Amino acid sequence: MFRSTIEAAVRDALQAIGAGGVVFIVERPADMAHGDYSTNAAMIARVDARELTAQLHIEGVERIEVVGKFINFFLSHETIVSYKQDIPQIYEGKKVLVEYTSPNLFKPLHIGNLIGNILGESVSRLLEATGADVKRLNYPSDIGMTIAKSVWGLQELELNPEDIAELGKAYVAGNDAYESGEAKEKIEEINRALYENSNAELSALRKRGIATSLRHLHQLCERLGTKKFDKEIFESESGPVGQNIVKEHVGDVFEESEGAVVYKGEQTRVFLTSQGLPTYEAKEVGLFELKTKAYPDFDISITVTGKEQQDFFRVVFDAVRKLFPDKTAGKTLAHIPTSFLRLTTGKMSSRLGNVITGESLLEDLTRATRGREDVAVGAIKYTVLKSGSTKDILFDPEKSLSLDGDSGPYLQYAHTRALSLIKAAKEASIIAEKPLSPAAGRKGDASESGFSARTTLERTLLHFPEVIERAAKELEPHYVTTYLTELASAFNSWYASERVIVDGKVSSHALGLVAAVEQTLAKGLQVLGIPAPEEM
């Protein structure tokens, strides 16, 4: 990236005037009128910006401008159009475990799991794009009170465990019966029997329901474009492992309290109940043991779940580091919180209970797009990924499908437009002029900042690699959605103002730029997990 070239030059210039060693930033200005890059180095080092600028001589920089304590850099046109979009491999050599989706089985995938699936998949792709060896993990809940309630419902209502809709009905019935007290004791007995595998009939119902749930989950993940999970670890596996580890460490890491086993860290949390059963906390201990057994050489372990679990993971990670000092030394344990989603229109269709399912949302949008599931997926994923991970999502079905901007279909349409131009040029045997001529296609009206639509588009293309780098560093895909929306807008403005089509054919002057836009949009959509259709 050219940013690193500027950073090195500024570092040398600071050293030359006796102000070396300060930590400064080189970044893209919010306003293109302030250059392609800007630095706060003079302000941080408390030196005269003009004195610092006098030491800067950077090949490829056409102009350097001082505005107060900030220094702005304008690259030459030749530098901009010839610069390669090489994505920095900041995670090269790193093995990263990304655990996401992780639903409660026996129920359709609810909207919270859908958000986690979308965010986790995009984070995984960002890490892969920047060099990481990513292992995708899924941690479904296949034991516990949710399952016990569902098994009770299957028995009581004589429902079919091979039907995902009937599994959902069984859970709703079981939950209502438990909360009202009607079948509380019976469901607790079922829960213990399932844990102990002491009732063949109940265990068989559980097994059949799990198989149905997993089949349904994998089918939906495939529809969403989620890559296959490298490993699935179930709560029924992690529970006994965590239970034994916790028992072994009572007295050093854990202590007994009123018959339960607790951990007293930032918060006091129960790891084993007074009945000796593992809680979610103990199961996370077992999960870590199973993860590291499968991937002992991991560098980073990331868990993607709801933001309401932030305190939970702070305590769990603290306990895990004390339990496994050798396995966690030099390793990163991270939790990416997901946000809540609500619809502007209330319910979009009938649901199971009062839960919005991921599948029903996808099906509603697919109907609205006349069967274009790829466009519906793009609409949902863009809406989920366009804001920071902790910001709640207001989902407007109509706006999510708009072709006027700020939507997944808007990006998809820009990509198909670029692709159609490339295909038309190929059919007419037109070859792009190289290098792009500085004067070519500059007949459009200049913007308020004095740049033509072509110049704006070229300068926007320049920053794709650093956007990917920042998104990967911060594990925040929304930087990519923001950038691609800006790029699509710049492309559409250029297309409207320039002579891209000349005498019914694609201009050779324009073709190289169109190809660059298509490739960048395709790469960006791939990172987000949004389909890039050839036609809209």
Residue, then its C-alpha position, 0 to 999 in steps of 0.5 A: m500500500f502507498r500509505s506505508t511508503i508515506e509512513a516511512a518517509v514521514r518517519d525519516a523526516l521526523q528523525a531528520i529534524g530531531a523528533g523521531g520515535v513518536v507514534f503518528i497516523v497516516e490515513r485517508p481523509a474523510d474529504m477527498a479535497h484534502g488529498d489521498y492521505s493525511t497525517n497528524a505527525a506534526m501535531i503529535a511531534r509538536v513540530d512545525a508542519r512546514e519544517l517537516t514538509a520540507q524534509l519530505h520528498i516522496e516519489g509518486v506524490e504530486r503535491i503536499e499541502v499543509v492545513g494547520k497541523f495536518i499534512n495532506f498528500f496528493l498522489s500523481h495520476e500515474t501513481i494512482v492508475s498504476y497502483k496494484q491492489d495487493i492486500p497486506q497479509i497481516y495474519e500470514g502464518k496465523k491459525v485462527l479459530v472462528e466459532y460462530t452460529s452455534p444455535n440451540l438445536f430443536k428450533p429453527l435458526h432464529i434471527g440472532n443466530l442468523i446475525g452471528n452466522i453472517l458476521g462470523e462468516s465475513v470475519s472468517r473471510l476477512l482473516e483469510a483474505t489477509g493471510a490467516d489459516v482459518k478454522r470454522l467452528n460451530y458449537p450447537s446446543d444439543i443438551g440442556m433445558t431447551i432440549a428437555k422442553s422440546v422432547w417433552g413437547l414431542q411426547e406430549l403432542e405426539l409430534n414428528p421429530e423429523d419435521i423442523a416446524e414440529l420441533g419448533k412447536a414442541y419447544v414452544a409447548g414445552n417452554d410454556a408448560y415449564e414456565s407455567g409450572e404445569a410440567k416443570e418437574k417432569i421436564e427437569e426429570i427429562n433433562r437429567a435423564l437425557y444428561e445421564n442417557s438413562n431412558a432409551e426412548l427419550s434419548a432416541l427422540r433427542k437423537r432424531g430431533i438433533a439429526t433433523s435440526l442439523r440437516h436443516l441448519h446445514q441447508l440454510c447455511e448453504r443457502l446463505g453461502t456459509k462455507k462448510f464448518d471445519k469442526e462441530i463440537f456439541e454441548s453434550e461433548s463439552g459438558p462432561v469434559g468441562q464438568n471433570i475439569v472444574k471438579e479437579h480444580v476445586g480449591d485452586v481455581f474454583e470453590e464450593s458455595e452452598g453446594a454449587v461450584v463457583y468461580k470468583g473473578e470479576q464476577t462470581r459465576v456458577f460452573l457446577t450447579s448444586q445438582g452437580l450439572p455443568t452450567y454454560e460456563a463449565k461447558e465453555v471450559g470443556l469446549f476450550e479443551l476440545k478446541t485445543k485438542a483438535y487445533p493445538d497450534f492455534d494463535i487466535s480463538i474468536t467466539v461470535t455471539g450476542k453482546e449480552q454475553q460480554d460479561f460472561f466471556r470476560v469471566v470464562f476467558d479469565a478462568v480458562r487462562k488460569l486453568f490452561p496457562d500453557k495452552t493460553a500463553g501468547k494466545t488471543l482469546a476474543h469475543i465478537p459481540t453481535s447486535f440485536l435486529r428488529l423490523t420496521t414493519g413488525k412481523m413479516s409473516s407467520r412465525l413459530g411462536n413469536v420468534i423471527t426465524g432466519e429462514s422466514l426472513l430469507e423466504d420473505l425477501t426472496r418472494a419480494t425479489r421474485g425468486r432471486e434468493d441471491v439478491a435476498v441474501g445480499a440484502i440481508k447480509y448488507t444490512v447486518l454488516k453495514s454497521g459496527s458489530t455492537k450497533d443494533i440493526l433496524f431492518d427495513p425490508e423495502k429499503s434493504l432491496s432498494l437499488d438507489g444506494d445503501s443496500g446489498p442489491y445496489l452493490q450487486y447491480a453496480h457489479t453486474r453493470a461493470l460485468s456487462l460492459i466487460k462482456a460487451a467489450k469482449e464480444a466486440s474484441i475491444i482491448a483496454e488502453k494501457p496505461l490509462s490515459p490521464a486525459a481519457g474520458r475526462k469530459g464529465d462535469a467537475s465536482e465541487s471539490g474540483f475532481s472529475a467523476r473519473t478522477t474520483l473513481e480512480r482515487t477511490l479504487l486506490h484505497f481498497p487494500e487498506v480498507i480490507e486491512r483495517a477491517a481485518k485488524e479490527l474484525e469489523p466488516h462494516y468498513v468494507t460495506t461503507y467502502l464498496t457503497e462509496l465505490a459503487s456510487a463513484f462508478n455510477s456517477w462516472y458512468a452517467s457523466e463519461r462517454v463509456i459507450v461510444d458509437g454503441k461500443v464500450s470505449s477502450h479508454a474506459l475499459g481498464l477502469v471498468a475492469a478495475v471496478e468489477q474486480t474490486l467489487a467482486k473481491g469486496l462482495q466475496v469478503l462480505g459473503i454477498p453473492a456477485p450475480e452476473e445478471m440482475 
